[in-house]
């Protein structure tokens, strides 16, 4: 009830002409006069420059110019400007905010600045809090990594069943018993395991029992997929994550954004695996949705999705 009251006061503050703190205005604040400290919860100039090449091509890398763009255009466009805050993840995570703000993206930013951060609300794609120091030190992820042109689907990659898969670190979590049983029927082939994930019936958006962000973690989604034999991109990727670990790989499940068919960006999840010093993408949902190969593709590869603003998901 307390949070609902805060959201209501926030809306009343907007109707009165500004945010209750007096430091910010939702409308009417000249971008040139804005103080970077007022937007520190959602804006980091270095992060913004590293992730939005189209902006730096016009505005350069001057922090005040980047902040001016963010205030005038970036928030309305839903651009992520720091590792700490992703507007789509914030809205998806909190029903009270969706009910209050609807599709007005700027209001989500302003709410987090004035109340959400203080309330301890989480606004990251991964569902994990980010310290300011970590954000400053974290290397920038390119929006699109340059890579060679499209490659043909790789040949089937067999894997040998380990003598004792239970000795592999992390395999005591929910899902792995079912994953190992399924691998027994797939000859412990990581390629067949990937195709098994890509063949799951899609089940996700709008379903009450299916989270819209990665908050529950890899093992929750994998266990859901193995138990119910259906799921969304998080489930498909998580199932493959567990398969890959059992087959001897060191997978990383990622959560980020990809272009939506309806315009803008939408939250998405996939798996990364390093092979011979090269990072490859394994995206069963991409294969399921497009009919194209999603096994062992590369960032920026022709004909694949444009993966953006991504971070590693917690197990």
N, C-alpha and C positions, 0 to 999 in steps of 0.2 A: 504493500500500500504506500509505503514511503516513496518508492521510485515513481509510482503513478502520480503522486502529488508533486514531485519535482518536475516531471514532464509537463503537468498542467501549468505550474508556475512559469516554466520556460515558455510555453505558448502564450501565456498572458503577457510575458515580457515582450514578446515579439509584437503583439497587438498594441502595446504601449509605445512601440517605436524603437526598441532596442533590447539587447540582452541584459539580464538583471545585474550582471557584474558591473556594468557601466564601462567596461574596457573595450567591448566589441559591439558593433552594430551588424545585424544580419543584412540590412539594406541601408544604403546611403553612406557607408563609410568610404571615403575616397581611397582608392588603392594606394595612391602615392603617400598617404598619411599613415597607413597601417604600420604597426610595429611588429616586427618578426616575433618578439617575445609573446605577443598576444595569441599567436597561432602555433606556438612551439609544440603543442600536443599533437598537431596534425600535419605540420609542415617542417621539413628539413631541406634547406636549399640544395645541399650537395646531393641528397637522395633524389630530389625532384629532377635535378639536372641530369643525373646519371640514368634515369629511367624514362625520360621524355625527350628524345632527340629532336622531335618536331618543334618543341618549345624552345630549346636552346638554339636551334637553327635561326630563330627569329629574335629571341630575347637575349641570347648570349647566356653567360653563366653568372652575371651579377646577381647577388642574392635579392636585392630590393626589386629588380626587374622580374625575377622569377616569382617573388611573392605577389607582385602586382598581377601577373598572369594568373596565378593560383586563385586570387580573390575574385578577379574579374571573370575568369572562365573556368579554371580548373575544378573548383568545387561543384559547379553546375554540371560539368562534364563527368563528374565522379572520378577524377584522377587521384591516384594514390600519391601522396607527397611525403610519406615517411613510412618506415617499417612498422611503426606502432599502430597506424590507423588505415584500415581499408573500409570504405563506406559501404560496400556491398556486404561484407562480412558482418559489419556492425548492425546493419538493418536486418539481415537474416537471423542474427543471434537473438534479437530482442523484439518480441511481439508488441510490447507497449510502445516502442518507438515507431514501428511500422504503422500502428493504429493512429498515432499522433501525426506523423510526418508524411505518410504515404510515399509518393515518388519525388518529393522535394529533397534532393540530395544535400543541398547546402545546409539544411536544418540538422541533418545528422552530424555533420562536421561541427556545427556550432554547439549542439547539445553535448558532444563529447568534450569540447574545450571547456565549457562552463560547468558541466555536471558529471558527464560519464566517466571521465578519468578519475575524478575525486571519489566517485562511487565504487571504483574498482572494476568497472565494466571492461570487458575485453573486446578489442576491435581489430585484432590481427587475423590474418587468414588461417594461421596455424592453430589459433585458439590459445596460444601461450603469450604471456606478457613479455614485453621487450623493454630492457633498461635503456636509458638515454645513452649511456656509455657504449652499450653494445651496438646501438643504432649508428653512432658516429664511427665506430671502428669497423663495422661490417663492410666488406667489399661490395661494390655495386654489382648487381646482376644485370647483364645486358637485356634489353627488351627482346631482342632476337639475336641469337648467336649465328655468326656466319658459318655456313657449312657447304659441302659440295652439293651438287644437284641430286635429285631423287635417286635412290638405289632400288634395285629389285628386292623383293622379299628374300631374306636369307634362307638357306636350306635348314631343314630341321636340325635342331641342336640337342643331341642326346645328353643326358646327365646320369651319373652313376649313383645309385642309392647308397647313402652312407651306412656304415655298419651300425652306428648308433646315432640316429638323428636327434635323439633327446639330449645328447651331449652338446649340441650346437647352442651357443648362448642365445637366449631370448625365446627358445622354442617351448618353454613351459607355459606361455601365455595362451589364452583361449583361442581356438581355431586351428592350432597346429596338429592336433590329433586327427581332425577331419581332413586337413590338408594332406597329411601323410597317407591317409587311407585313399584319398582320391588319386594321389600320385602313383600309388600301387597299380591303379587301373590305367595309368597313362605312361607306363614304362619309365617313370621318373624323367620324362622328357620335358625340359623347360619350355620348349616350343609348343608342345601339346598342352601344357599347363596354361600357357598364355592364351591359346585358342579357346580353352575351356572357359576362361574368364570373359573373353570377348563374346562368347555365346550365351552368357547369362541374360535372361529376359530383363529389359530395362524396367526399373521401379525406383521412383525417386521423388522428383519435385512435387510438392503439395501433399505428400503422404505423411500422416501424423507420426508414424513410427520410424521415419527416415530423416535424420538430421540434415540440415541444409549447409552445414559447414563441417570442417574436419575435427571439431572439438572432441568427439568420443575417442579418437585415436585409431591407429591402424588396426590393432587387434580386435577392437569392437566391430569395425566394419567387416573385417575378414570373417569373424565368427558369424556375423549376420548373413553374409553371403553363402558360406558353407552350410548353414542351417536352413536358410530359406530358398536358396538357389535362385536368387534374383537380386537386383540392386542397381545403384547408380554408379557414376564414375568413381566415387570413393570406395564403394564395395568392390568393384572390378579390380581397381588398382591394389587394394589391400589384400585381396585373395592372391593376386599375382605376387605381391611382396612376400607373403608367407611361402608360397610355392618356391620362389627364387631363393629364399634363404635356405630352405630345406635342400635345395639342389646345389648348394655350395657357393652361392653368390652373396654379395654384400649390397643389398638393395637400399635405396632411399626413396621413401614416398614423398612426393612433392604436392603442394597445394598452391594454386595461383589462379591466373585469369587467362581466358582465351576469348576470341571474338564470338559474339552471339549471333545467331541467324537473325534475331530481331533487332540487331544494332547494339552498339556498346560492347561491354565485356560481361562475361559470366564466370562464376567460380568453377574450378575444374581440378581434378587430381589425376596424377600419373606416377610412374615409377622411373627412377634413374638407376643405371648400373654402369660402373666403370669397367671397360674391357680394354686391356692393352693400352692403358693411359688415355683412352677416349671415353667421354661420357655419352651414353646412349639413352634414348627415351623409349620406354615400353608403355604404350597407351592402349589398353584394351577397349576403352570406351570410344576412342577415335576409330579403331578398326570396326567396332560394332556399328557406329553411327554413319561412317562414310563408305564402308566396304573396301577401304584401302588398307594396306599393310600398316600395322601399328607396332610391330615387333622390331626392336633394335633400329629405330630411326634416329635422326640427329636434329638438334635444334636448328631452325632456319632452313631445314630441308624442303625443297620445292614440293608443293602439294600437301604439306602437313599444316597443322594449326600453328598459330603464332603464340607461343607460350610467353606469358608476361607476369611480372611482379610476383615471382614464385619464391617459396621458402620451404624448408623441410618440415614435414608433418611429424608430430609426436606419435610414438607407438602406444 
